[in-house]
Amino acid sequence: MNRTRIVATIGPATCSEEALKRLAEAGMTIARLNGAQATLDWHRATIALIRKAVPQVAILLDLPGRKVRTVDVKTPLTFAVGDRVVFTTDRAKPAEGRIPVDHPKLTEQVQVGGMIMGNDGLFRFKVEAIEGSDIVCRAETAGIMGDRKGINIPGVTLGAAPLRAHDLDLVALAAETGVDFLGLSFVESAGDVAQVRAKVGSVFPRLVAKVETRAALADLDDIAIVADGLMIDRGDLSIEVNLEEIALLQKKIIAAGKRMGKPTIVATEMMHSMAENPMPVKAEIADITNAVLDGAAAVMLSGETAIGRYPDEAVRTMRRVCSAAEGFLVDGHVPPRAKAERVPQAIQQAIALICRSLPVTKIVAVTRSGFAARQLSMQGLDQPIIAVSDDARAARCFALYAGVEGVYLDIPFQKTGTDHVAKCLEALWRQGRLVDEDLVVVTAVTYPRSGNRMNLIQTHLMSDLRESLGWE
């Protein structure tokens, strides 16, 4: 089983039933929709299409959040080095010669002499004056600025609410359509995640906090505690920090996720060259390999699959690279484990020891919320993890956990016994997911309560269990 999850962004190149099926066959486990692009109707229709074409694939809807973007740019503005460029917060003004932005308080947060970055840092503008609602700049790079392009102000904490009007519309759409994950852009603190959770009002969708600001780095551990997962957006992060820090910060963020038992997605330009070319460059191969070796749960494709010329091959190539890196870890190049401080940590480490000592073929986690599956996925085990839940939506969310296959079974889980564990094993055996030759390690929880979420280990040779329980 392939451990590392692949997140593929869906766009004009891949929003057909046939294209989605090809992506899933190539290795896509999560389909991402960029909420900053397209209309609500497009997203609604695409979500329905994904559910129809590849129902086993989870859906991540990325919210724009605080990100400042250009708006109402009817004709893209071409500029050369040294040109005067004016950004404006007054969208009622004629846009000719100006670039309107969607953050009304931007003039209060930039300073004369400061920098404005555009299009993921490709364009640089030095602020020369602030005249009412206009920010007068001098271009330090040449380029073309179009509509809905990102604007960054390095080192500035925007301080606005984590959700804007369009985000709230997308949250409502996610609730309506049963989206599995929400990506939270420009998170600055754990409080931002808590605010969004309160607005969502449910444990679903799961919340993935994007780490792309200095403020988020300063509150990293607390964000990892309250979020369901992390995403490293290296595009926006590279504007906030020096380029030479990006790879080191990536390791730090992944390590924080692992400490808190949360999966981390590594994103941005992982196979950028394959948007136009059928083969990646060698540095991209090394980039993906190192993300897997660092312990990333998932790697992500953006423009490569949304608008690229070779979306299927990009996913297929990424899968091959991930598999090679996973094989390197299986061969014994595994980092040392930290000492367990809680019962669930000790249980997962005990399971890892059993799996490395005995010829275990599969692990079964009987878990309603996915806690056990998430914890086991952090161990980097070679054996596939089958995570069974009696909640269909929770089971689909297991798609983000490395090496985990989520399975929904209509078998109510007990709180004061373990009869349901044997019933789940029988159901998996009858489905062919387990066979007589399998030596299985099973984990579950008995008498669940706060702090007691994973306290049972069993080992079974399936042929012996079948005979003992009289399955036919």
Long-range contacts (C-beta under 8 A, 24 or more apart in sequence): 1-384, 1-403, 1-405, 2-27, 2-319, 2-322, 2-323, 2-326, 2-403, 3-322, 3-326, 3-377, 3-380, 3-402, 3-403, 4-292, 4-296, 4-297, 4-298, 4-299, 4-322, 4-325, 4-326, 4-402, 5-29, 5-30, 5-263, 5-265, 5-297, 5-298, 5-299, 5-399, 5-400, 5-401, 5-402, 6-30, 6-298, 6-299, 6-300, 6-301, 6-315, 6-318, 6-319, 6-322, 7-31, 7-32, 7-60, 7-265, 7-267, 7-298, 7-299, 7-300, 7-301, 8-32, 8-300, 8-301, 8-305, 8-311, 8-315, 9-33, 9-34, 9-300, 9-301, 9-302, 9-303, 9-304, 9-305, 9-306, 10-46, 10-50, 10-305, 10-306, 11-37, 11-303, 11-305, 11-306, 11-307, 12-306, 12-307, 13-305, 13-306, 13-307, 13-308, 13-309, 13-311, 14-305, 14-306, 14-311, 15-46, 15-49, 16-49, 17-49, 17-52, 17-53, 19-311, 19-312, 20-49, 20-50, 20-53, 20-54, 20-57, 21-53, 21-54, 22-311, 22-312, 23-54, 23-305, 23-311, 23-312, 23-315, 24-53, 24-54, 24-56, 24-57, 26-312, 26-313, 26-315, 26-316, 26-319, 27-315, 27-316, 27-318, 27-319, 28-54, 28-57, 28-305, 28-315, 29-57, 29-58, 29-298, 29-399, 30-57, 30-58, 30-59, 30-60, 30-180, 30-181, 30-298, 30-399, 30-400, 31-57, 31-58, 31-59, 31-60, 32-59, 32-60, 32-61, 32-62, 32-183, 32-300, 32-302, 33-59, 33-60, 33-61, 33-62, 34-62, 34-302, 34-306, 35-61, 35-62, 35-63, 35-64, 35-166, 35-167, 35-170, 36-62, 36-64, 36-67, 36-69, 36-148, 37-148, 40-169, 40-170, 40-173, 43-170, 43-173, 44-173, 44-176, 44-177, 47-173, 47-177, 47-179, 48-177, 51-178, 56-396, 57-399, 58-180, 58-181, 58-396, 58-397, 58-399, 58-400, 59-179, 59-180, 59-181, 60-179, 60-180, 60-181, 60-182, 60-183, 60-208, 61-170, 61-173, 61-174, 61-179, 61-181, 61-182, 61-183, 61-205, 62-182, 62-183, 62-185, 62-210, 63-163, 63-167, 63-170, 63-171, 63-182, 63-183, 63-184, 63-185, 64-164, 64-166, 64-167, 64-185, 65-162, 65-163, 65-164, 65-167, 65-184, 65-185, 65-186, 65-187, 65-210, 66-158, 66-160, 66-162, 66-164, 66-185, 66-186, 66-188, 67-150, 67-151, 67-185, 67-186, 67-236, 68-101, 68-102, 68-103, 68-106, 68-150, 68-151, 68-152, 68-153, 68-158, 69-101, 69-102, 69-148, 69-149, 69-150, 69-151, 70-99, 70-100, 70-101, 70-102, 70-118, 70-145, 70-146, 70-147, 70-148, 70-149, 70-151, 71-100, 71-101, 71-102, 71-147, 71-148, 72-100, 72-147, 73-99, 73-100, 73-145, 73-146, 73-147, 73-148, 73-149, 74-147, 76-144, 76-145, 76-146, 76-147, 77-144, 77-145, 77-146, 78-143, 78-144, 79-139, 79-142, 79-143, 79-144, 79-145, 80-139, 80-142, 81-139, 81-140, 81-141, 81-142, 82-138, 82-139, 83-138, 83-139, 84-136, 84-137, 84-138, 84-139, 85-125, 85-137, 85-138, 85-139, 85-145, 86-134, 86-135, 86-136, 86-137, 87-116, 87-125, 87-134, 87-135, 87-137, 87-151, 88-133, 88-134, 88-135, 89-133, 89-135, 90-132, 90-133, 90-134, 93-133, 98-134, 99-145, 101-151, 103-151, 103-158, 103-160, 105-160, 106-135, 106-151, 106-153, 107-132, 107-133, 107-134, 107-135, 109-153, 109-156, 109-158, 110-135, 110-153, 110-156, 114-153, 115-153, 115-154, 116-151, 116-152, 116-153, 117-151, 117-152, 117-153, 117-154, 117-239, 118-143, 118-145, 118-149, 118-150, 118-151, 118-152, 119-143, 119-145, 119-149, 119-150, 120-150, 120-235, 120-236, 120-238, 120-239, 120-268, 121-152, 121-235, 121-238, 121-239, 150-236, 152-236, 152-239, 152-240, 154-239, 154-240, 155-214, 155-240, 157-188, 157-213, 157-214, 157-215, 158-186, 158-188, 159-188, 161-195, 162-186, 162-187, 162-188, 162-192, 162-195, 162-196, 163-195, 163-196, 163-199, 168-199, 171-196, 171-199, 171-200, 174-200, 174-205, 175-200, 175-202, 178-204, 178-393, 179-205, 180-204, 180-205, 180-206, 180-393, 180-396, 180-397, 180-399, 181-205, 181-206, 181-207, 181-208, 181-228, 181-229, 181-397, 181-400, 182-206, 182-207, 182-208, 183-208, 183-210, 183-231, 184-208, 184-209, 184-210, 184-227, 185-210, 185-212, 185-233, 186-210, 186-212, 186-213, 186-236, 187-211, 187-212, 187-213, 187-216, 187-223, 187-227, 188-213, 188-215, 188-216, 188-219, 189-215, 189-216, 189-219, 189-222, 189-223, 190-219, 190-222, 190-223, 190-225, 190-226, 193-223, 193-226, 193-227, 194-226, 197-226, 203-369, 204-393, 204-394, 204-397, 206-397, 206-400, 208-265, 208-400, 210-236, 211-237, 211-253, 212-236, 212-237, 212-240, 213-237, 213-240, 214-240, 214-241, 217-241, 217-249, 217-252, 217-253, 220-252, 220-253, 220-256, 221-256, 221-259, 221-260, 224-256, 224-257, 224-259, 224-260, 224-262, 225-260, 227-262, 228-262, 229-257, 229-262, 229-263, 229-264, 229-265, 229-297, 229-400, 230-256, 230-257, 230-262, 230-263, 230-264, 230-265, 231-264, 231-265, 231-266, 231-267, 231-300, 232-264, 232-265, 232-266, 232-267, 232-268, 233-267, 233-268, 234-266, 234-267, 234-268, 234-269, 235-267, 235-268, 235-269, 247-290, 250-291, 250-294, 251-294, 254-291, 254-294, 254-295, 254-296, 255-294, 255-295, 257-295, 257-297, 258-295, 258-378, 259-338, 261-374, 261-375, 261-378, 262-374, 263-297, 263-298, 263-374, 263-377, 263-400, 263-401, 263-402, 264-295, 264-296, 264-297, 264-298, 265-296, 265-297, 265-298, 265-299, 265-300, 265-400, 266-291, 266-296, 266-298, 266-299, 266-300, 267-299, 267-300, 267-302, 268-300, 268-302, 269-302, 270-299, 270-300, 270-301, 270-304, 270-318, 271-301, 271-304, 271-314, 271-317, 271-318, 272-303, 272-304, 274-304, 274-308, 274-310, 274-313, 274-314, 274-317, 275-303, 275-304, 275-307, 275-308, 275-309, 275-310, 275-314, 276-308, 276-309, 277-310, 278-310, 278-313, 279-317, 280-314, 280-317, 285-321, 288-318, 288-321, 288-322, 288-325, 289-321, 289-324, 289-325, 292-321, 292-322, 292-325, 292-326, 292-329, 293-325, 293-328, 293-329, 293-333, 295-335, 295-378, 295-380, 296-402, 297-377, 297-400, 297-401, 297-402, 298-400, 298-402, 329-380, 330-382, 334-380, 337-379, 342-451, 343-451, 343-452, 343-454, 343-455, 344-371, 344-372, 344-375, 344-453, 344-454, 344-455, 345-375, 347-375, 347-443, 347-454, 347-455, 347-456, 347-457, 348-372, 348-375, 348-376, 348-378, 348-379, 348-443, 348-454, 349-379, 350-457, 351-376, 351-379, 351-381, 351-441, 351-443, 351-457, 352-379, 352-381, 354-441, 354-457, 354-459, 355-381, 355-382, 355-383, 355-441, 356-381, 358-439, 358-459, 359-439, 360-439, 360-440, 360-441, 360-459, 361-437, 361-438, 361-439, 361-440, 362-386, 362-434, 362-438, 362-439, 362-440, 362-441, 363-440, 363-441, 363-442, 363-443, 364-388, 364-424, 364-425, 364-428, 364-434, 364-440, 364-441, 364-442, 364-443, 365-404, 365-442, 365-443, 365-444, 366-413, 366-420, 366-421, 366-424, 366-442, 366-443, 366-444, 367-443, 367-444, 367-445, 367-454, 368-394, 368-413, 369-394, 370-394, 370-395, 370-397, 370-398, 370-401, 370-406, 371-453, 371-454, 372-443, 372-444, 372-445, 372-453, 372-454, 373-398, 373-401, 373-404, 373-406, 374-401, 375-454, 376-404, 376-443, 377-401, 377-402, 377-403, 377-404, 383-441, 386-428, 386-433, 386-434, 388-424, 388-428, 390-420, 407-433, 415-447, 415-448, 416-446, 416-447, 417-446, 418-444, 418-446, 418-456, 421-456, 421-458, 422-465, 422-469, 425-460, 425-462, 425-465, 426-469, 426-471, 429-462, 429-466, 429-471, 430-471, 434-462, 435-462, 436-462, 436-463, 436-466, 437-462, 437-463, 438-462
